[in-house]
Amino acid sequence: MVASFYRALTHFVKLRLVDGRLHEERTPLSACHHGPTNTVRLRTTTHIEWSMLRLAAQVYHLHPVDDRDAIQKWDTHSLQVRACVVLHAVGFFSLDIQWILRWRSMAFVSYLRNIALLSSRQNWAFNKALGMPLLC
């Protein structure tokens, strides 16, 4: 895990050397270096999905042909939805999320959840079901 994180940071540092306009808070998560033109480009959905499918197959020991249905559950849409929720939970605004994750519309807003509110409601429901007093 540490080695993977280190490689990601090293990769980002190299991208900044190619294009000094890149910033850790404003650069889309899918930026990569295109060697032949020595430019920074955005990865396409096809690139990202291929990487996800390959990673899922490796992590879960799935065979690319025999377990094709299981592997297909790992698509870019599910990644984008999860990323929206995480970014929102740590304080990013809707327009930031739209730009970082390259959403063309504001449709992603329907995936955002108020995690603190949901947690509070869940605790209240459990306490009520167990007959425990609600402590606020």
C-alpha positions in Angstrom: 0.0 0.0 0.0 2.8 2.4 0.9 4.7 1.6 -2.2 1.6 2.2 -4.4 1.0 5.6 -2.7 4.6 6.5 -3.2 4.5 5.6 -6.9 1.3 7.8 -7.3 3.0 10.8 -5.6 6.1 10.3 -7.7 4.0 10.1 -10.8 2.3 13.4 -9.9 5.6 15.1 -9.3 6.8 14.0 -12.8 3.6 15.3 -14.3 4.2 18.7 -12.6 7.6 18.8 -14.3 6.0 18.4 -17.7 3.2 20.9 -17.0 3.8 23.4 -14.2 0.1 24.5 -14.2 -0.9 21.2 -12.5 -2.0 21.6 -8.9 -2.7 18.9 -6.3 -6.2 20.4 -5.5 -7.2 21.3 -9.1 -5.8 18.6 -11.3 -8.2 15.9 -12.4 -7.6 12.5 -10.8 -7.1 11.0 -14.3 -4.2 13.0 -15.6 -1.3 11.1 -17.2 1.9 11.8 -19.1 1.8 11.1 -22.9 5.4 10.2 -23.7 5.5 10.7 -27.5 4.3 14.3 -27.3 5.7 15.0 -23.8 2.3 16.5 -22.7 -0.1 15.9 -19.9 -3.4 14.3 -21.1 -6.6 13.2 -19.4 -7.2 9.5 -19.4 -10.3 8.3 -21.2 -13.1 6.2 -19.7 -11.7 3.3 -21.8 -8.3 3.6 -20.2 -9.7 3.8 -16.7 -12.1 1.0 -17.1 -9.4 -1.3 -18.6 -7.2 -0.6 -15.6 -10.1 -1.2 -13.1 -11.0 -4.5 -14.7 -7.4 -5.7 -14.7 -7.0 -4.6 -11.1 -10.2 -6.3 -10.0 -9.2 -9.5 -11.7 -5.8 -9.5 -10.0 -7.1 -8.5 -6.5 -10.0 -11.0 -6.5 -8.1 -13.7 -8.4 -10.7 -13.7 -11.2 -10.0 -15.3 -14.6 -10.5 -12.8 -17.4 -12.6 -15.2 -19.5 -14.2 -17.6 -16.9 -15.2 -14.8 -14.5 -16.1 -12.2 -17.0 -19.5 -11.4 -15.5 -18.0 -10.8 -12.0 -15.2 -8.6 -13.5 -17.7 -6.5 -15.4 -19.2 -5.2 -12.1 -16.1 -2.9 -11.9 -16.9 -0.1 -14.2 -16.0 3.6 -14.3 -19.5 4.8 -13.3 -19.3 3.1 -9.9 -15.9 4.6 -9.3 -17.2 8.1 -10.2 -20.1 7.7 -7.8 -17.9 6.6 -5.0 -15.5 9.4 -5.7 -18.3 11.9 -5.6 -19.4 10.8 -2.2 -15.9 10.7 -0.8 -15.0 14.2 -2.1 -18.2 15.6 -0.9 -17.7 14.1 2.6 -14.3 15.7 2.9 -15.6 19.1 2.0 -15.3 19.6 -1.7 -18.0 21.8 -3.3 -20.3 20.6 -6.1 -18.5 22.6 -8.8 -15.1 21.3 -7.7 -16.4 17.7 -7.8 -17.9 18.3 -11.3 -14.5 19.5 -12.6 -12.3 17.0 -10.8 -14.3 14.0 -11.9 -15.1 15.5 -15.3 -18.9 15.3 -15.0 -20.6 17.0 -18.0 -23.7 17.8 -16.0 -24.8 18.2 -12.4 -26.4 14.7 -12.4 -23.8 13.5 -9.9 -25.5 15.7 -7.2 -28.2 13.0 -6.8 -25.4 10.7 -5.5 -24.2 13.0 -2.8 -25.2 12.1 0.7 -25.1 14.0 4.0 -23.1 11.3 5.8 -23.3 13.0 9.2 -27.1 13.3 9.0 -27.5 9.7 7.8 -25.3 8.4 10.6 -27.4 10.4 13.2 -30.6 9.0 11.8 -29.2 5.5 11.8 -28.1 5.8 15.5 -31.6 7.2 16.4 -33.3 4.2 14.7 -31.1 1.7 16.5 -31.6 3.4 19.9 -35.3 3.4 19.3 -35.4 -0.2 18.3 -33.3 -1.2 21.3 -35.4 0.9 23.7 -32.4 3.0 24.6 -32.6 6.7 25.5 -31.5 9.2 22.9 -28.5 11.1 24.1 -27.7 14.3 22.2 
